[in-house]
Amino acid sequence: MSGIDKLKNAAEDAAGKAKEAVGKTTGDRDLEAEGNKDQTKSSLKSAGENVKDAFKN
């Protein structure tokens, strides 16, 4: 996984956490769900990249 991909995934995860927190605070369930979705997407991307890296070595 390249450093740029790691940074993008970390930024997407952080944005998802922020959306989720704002959604919880304001009672906006849609925003909270969107934040959770962004975090899940970021985690899946990271897992996929880790699998690719494992097969490279």
Backbone bond lengths (Angstrom), bond angles and torsions (degrees), N, CA, C in turn:
res aa  C-N    CA-C-N  psi(-1)  N-CA   C-N-CA  omega(-1)  CA-C   N-CA-C  phi
1 M - - - 1.451 - - 1.523 106.99 -
2 S 1.294 115.85 128.27 1.458 118.70 -179.53 1.518 110.53 -75.09
3 G 1.300 115.23 160.10 1.456 120.79 179.31 1.517 112.49 -61.29
4 I 1.318 115.62 -34.84 1.471 120.19 179.94 1.526 109.90 -66.62
5 D 1.345 117.06 -42.29 1.463 120.62 178.23 1.524 110.75 -62.59
6 K 1.326 116.59 -40.80 1.461 120.61 178.73 1.527 110.67 -61.83
7 L 1.321 116.11 -42.67 1.468 119.73 179.03 1.521 111.64 -65.43
8 K 1.326 116.64 -41.71 1.469 120.18 178.85 1.522 110.78 -62.45
9 N 1.334 116.77 -43.92 1.460 120.34 179.46 1.525 111.11 -65.28
10 A 1.327 117.15 -40.01 1.464 120.46 178.74 1.524 110.84 -65.63
11 A 1.339 116.53 -39.05 1.465 120.27 178.56 1.526 110.57 -67.00
12 E 1.325 116.52 -40.59 1.465 119.86 178.80 1.529 110.73 -65.62
13 D 1.327 116.37 -39.23 1.459 120.56 177.91 1.528 111.10 -64.62
14 A 1.332 115.95 -43.91 1.471 120.17 179.40 1.524 111.19 -63.74
15 A 1.319 116.42 -41.09 1.468 120.17 178.14 1.526 110.46 -63.80
16 G 1.319 116.28 -39.50 1.457 120.68 178.00 1.518 111.95 -63.92
17 K 1.332 116.16 -41.20 1.468 120.13 178.12 1.524 110.69 -64.47
18 A 1.325 115.83 -39.47 1.466 119.77 179.28 1.523 110.67 -65.34
19 K 1.334 116.90 -44.23 1.467 120.74 178.57 1.527 110.38 -61.13
20 E 1.320 115.39 -43.46 1.460 119.43 -179.27 1.528 110.76 -62.91
21 A 1.326 116.79 -43.14 1.463 120.83 179.87 1.529 111.51 -64.30
22 V 1.320 116.66 -43.66 1.468 120.53 178.51 1.528 109.72 -63.85
23 G 1.320 116.44 -41.78 1.460 120.82 178.79 1.522 111.85 -61.19
24 K 1.341 116.52 -42.22 1.462 120.24 178.28 1.523 110.90 -65.27
25 T 1.335 115.76 -42.51 1.457 120.70 -177.40 1.524 112.26 -65.43
26 T 1.321 115.90 -41.55 1.464 120.27 -176.10 1.521 113.12 -90.99
27 G 1.335 116.60 -7.08 1.456 119.80 -177.66 1.515 113.41 78.23
28 D 1.329 117.70 16.15 1.464 122.94 179.95 1.532 108.34 -88.78
29 R 1.315 116.02 96.56 1.466 120.96 -175.55 1.524 111.73 -66.30
30 D 1.339 117.18 -31.31 1.468 120.22 179.36 1.525 110.73 -66.20
31 L 1.332 116.63 -43.69 1.459 120.52 179.32 1.527 110.28 -66.79
32 E 1.309 116.20 -39.27 1.461 120.56 177.60 1.530 110.51 -61.26
33 A 1.328 116.60 -43.82 1.465 121.03 178.98 1.526 111.31 -66.30
34 E 1.328 116.43 -38.77 1.469 120.25 178.32 1.529 110.45 -63.12
35 G 1.322 116.62 -41.11 1.460 120.56 177.41 1.513 111.60 -63.37
36 N 1.313 115.98 -41.58 1.460 120.22 178.46 1.525 110.13 -64.28
37 K 1.327 117.02 -40.11 1.468 121.98 178.44 1.529 110.47 -62.44
38 D 1.333 117.03 -42.99 1.466 120.83 179.40 1.529 111.06 -62.18
39 Q 1.317 116.71 -39.75 1.460 120.18 178.73 1.521 111.38 -66.05
40 T 1.316 116.29 -41.35 1.461 120.75 178.96 1.523 110.71 -64.19
41 K 1.322 115.92 -43.46 1.465 120.90 178.97 1.531 110.81 -60.19
42 S 1.308 116.15 -42.86 1.458 121.23 178.81 1.531 111.10 -63.25
43 S 1.324 116.10 -42.73 1.468 120.50 179.20 1.526 111.38 -63.54
44 L 1.328 116.80 -41.20 1.459 120.22 179.09 1.522 111.74 -65.68
45 K 1.325 116.39 -39.33 1.470 119.83 177.03 1.525 110.32 -62.20
46 S 1.312 116.55 -44.34 1.465 120.77 179.66 1.521 110.85 -62.46
47 A 1.322 116.60 -43.25 1.461 120.36 179.34 1.523 110.84 -62.57
48 G 1.319 116.86 -42.55 1.459 120.73 178.10 1.520 112.30 -62.44
49 E 1.308 115.74 -41.62 1.468 119.72 178.38 1.530 110.57 -66.09
50 N 1.330 117.51 -37.57 1.465 120.75 178.80 1.520 111.30 -64.92
51 V 1.328 117.07 -37.55 1.458 120.93 177.15 1.523 109.63 -64.81
52 K 1.320 116.80 -45.16 1.471 119.89 178.50 1.525 110.37 -60.14
53 D 1.330 116.68 -43.09 1.467 120.53 179.28 1.525 111.42 -62.80
54 A 1.321 117.11 -37.66 1.459 120.79 -179.17 1.526 110.95 -63.68
55 F 1.316 117.54 -36.67 1.455 120.72 -179.90 1.526 113.38 -79.53
56 K 1.324 116.67 -18.29 1.465 119.80 177.04 1.519 111.02 -72.16
57 N 1.319 116.00 -32.39 1.483 119.96 -175.31 1.474 111.86 -88.31
